[in-house]
Amino acid sequence: MHYEEKKKPIDLNRPLVSVITPLYNADKFIAQTIDSVQAQAYSNWEHIIVDDLSTDASLEIVKGYAEKDPRIKLLTSEENQGAALCRNRATKEASGRFIAFLDSDDLWDEKKLETQIQFMMENECAVSYTSYLHIDEHGNPLNKRIIALPKLDYKKQHRNNYIGNLTGVYDTSVTGKIMAPGIRKRQDWAVWLEAIQKSGQPALGIQQDLAYYRVREGSISSSKSKLVPYNFQFYRKFLGYSWLKSAFCLCRFFWEYFVHRPKQIQRL
């Protein structure tokens, strides 16, 4: 269904949500991503998309959406900077009380924001996340579900990243705006760890499947073994640990990943 057929008035009595999307050469997916935001039952949002010097049709596609919907704000980079810096730029520009992230190839269920913001307001929750499903490049289900832990404290998140970035939301009125660190990968892990720390309370998980993570062939994130050095650098560079302490934390990371995390994965 096209946006013009489904347009809803902005409810100014609801807190504004800033949805942040870094964009680079995703012309096959970005329209579907934007459609999933426009389809939200919760209509008081702004969608800040930062194009990282795409060389395909991505920029033109987003321009077309932005011309029709003033809630979509397009920013462009003069040089390719990477997803983390794009997210940081969008975060600085964000006007919303709540910050949410959605990559340019992922999707949301239409009740995602409505369910999550209501949950956060009712539970006085500063950081929340949800369960989500995996899909392939064509949008077909991969029969894999990642189940959100009901509660996630700093210690648990320090051992492994339990928040799917496409599901997370944090309340800037409690945590302030959080910038991703200058590490190539695992910046989202760092952001959510800091959000939990600044909130002073555990993050809360919603059991409903409210997002769809697209698994793309050849991506670093699709090969967990390729992420090992980035996991080490998370402890070494972001947290500033010694080499020995970082190695210890990495071993504990593997224990968490192979022993505990499988309990959060359901094959459908």
QUIHUGI-V280819 format. One record per pair of residues at least 6 apart in sequence whose ideal C-beta (glycine too) atoms are under 6 Angstrom apart, sorted by sequence separation. I is the first residue (numbers start at 1). J is the second residue. D is the distance in Angstrom with one decimal. If there is no record, write none. Layout:
# QUIHUGI-V280819
<<I	J	D> <I	J	D>>
This chain:
# QUIHUGI-V280819
<<66	72	4.4> <135	141	5.8> <136	142	5.7> <220	226	5.1> <235	241	4.9> <65	72	5.2> <180	187	3.8> <196	203	5.3> <215	222	5.5> <51	59	5.0> <66	74	4.8> <120	128	5.3> <134	142	4.2> <181	190	5.0> <37	47	5.2> <134	144	4.2> <152	162	5.3> <236	246	4.3> <180	191	5.4> <235	246	4.0> <62	74	5.2> <116	128	5.7> <133	145	5.5> <49	62	5.4> <149	162	5.6> <178	191	5.3> <132	146	5.4> <232	246	5.8> <235	249	4.5> <131	147	5.0> <178	194	5.3> <131	148	4.5> <178	195	5.6> <19	37	5.7> <130	148	5.4> <232	250	5.2> <129	148	5.6> <231	250	5.9> <175	195	5.3> <231	253	5.7> <165	188	4.0> <175	198	4.1> <53	77	5.3> <168	192	5.8> <175	199	5.4> <46	71	5.2> <47	72	4.8> <48	73	4.9> <49	74	5.4> <50	75	4.6> <51	76	4.8> <52	77	5.0> <170	195	4.5> <174	199	5.5> <19	45	5.6> <23	49	5.4> <53	80	4.6> <16	44	5.5> <17	45	4.4> <18	46	5.4> <19	47	4.6> <20	48	5.4> <21	49	4.7> <22	50	5.5> <23	51	4.7> <24	52	4.2> <30	58	5.5> <52	80	5.4> <161	189	3.8> <25	54	5.0> <27	56	4.4> <163	192	4.4> <14	44	4.5> <24	54	5.5> <27	57	4.1> <31	61	5.6> <25	56	4.8> <27	58	4.6> <30	61	5.6> <34	65	5.2> <11	43	5.9> <26	58	5.4> <132	164	5.1> <10	43	5.5> <11	44	5.1> <10	44	5.1> <27	61	5.9> <52	86	5.3> <129	163	4.4> <3	38	4.8> <8	43	4.4> <23	58	5.5> <132	167	5.4> <50	86	3.9> <157	193	5.2> <130	167	4.3> <129	167	4.5> <50	89	5.5> <129	168	4.7> <157	196	5.6> <50	90	5.1> <128	169	5.4> <48	90	4.1> <154	196	5.0> <127	170	4.8> <154	197	5.5> <167	211	4.9> <186	230	5.0> <48	93	5.8> <126	171	4.5> <166	211	4.8> <185	230	3.8> <166	213	5.9> <126	174	3.9> <186	234	4.6> <190	238	5.0> <126	175	5.9> <153	202	4.3> <152	202	5.7> <183	233	5.6> <151	202	4.7> <152	203	4.5> <116	169	5.5> <183	237	5.5> <150	205	5.3> <183	238	5.6> <149	205	4.9> <148	205	3.2> <181	238	4.8> <148	206	6.0> <106	166	4.5> <22	83	4.1> <22	86	3.5> <101	165	5.1> <102	166	5.5> <22	87	5.5> <20	87	5.5> <127	195	4.8> <41	110	5.7> <100	169	4.6> <127	196	5.7> <20	90	4.2> <40	110	5.9> <41	111	5.5> <33	104	5.6> <36	107	4.4> <39	110	4.5> <42	113	3.8> <98	169	5.4> <99	170	5.5> <36	108	4.5> <42	114	4.0> <127	199	5.2> <40	113	4.9> <41	114	4.3> <98	171	5.8> <126	199	3.7> <30	104	5.0> <97	172	5.9> <18	94	3.6> <29	105	4.0> <97	173	5.5> <127	203	3.9> <128	204	5.2> <129	205	5.5> <130	206	4.3> <131	207	5.6> <133	209	5.2> <132	209	5.9> <135	212	5.0> <18	96	3.4> <26	104	3.9> <131	209	4.9> <17	96	5.0> <26	105	5.5> <125	204	4.8> <132	211	4.1> <133	212	5.4> <134	213	5.4> <135	214	5.4> <137	216	5.6> <16	96	4.0> <130	210	4.3> <17	98	4.5> <18	99	5.4> <19	100	5.1> <20	101	5.2> <21	102	5.3> <23	104	4.7> <132	213	5.6> <134	215	5.5> <15	97	4.3> <15	98	6.0> <17	100	5.7> <19	102	5.7> <21	104	5.5> <91	177	5.2> <119	206	5.8> <88	179	4.8> <88	180	5.6> <87	180	5.6> <159	252	5.6> <160	253	5.8> <17	113	5.8> <84	180	4.2> <160	256	4.1> <159	256	4.4> <160	257	5.8> <112	210	4.1> <109	210	4.6> <84	187	4.3> <108	211	5.3> <107	212	4.1> <106	213	5.6> <106	214	5.6> <105	214	4.5> <147	264	4.8> <147	266	5.9> <145	266	4.3> <145	268	5.9> <143	268	4.2>>
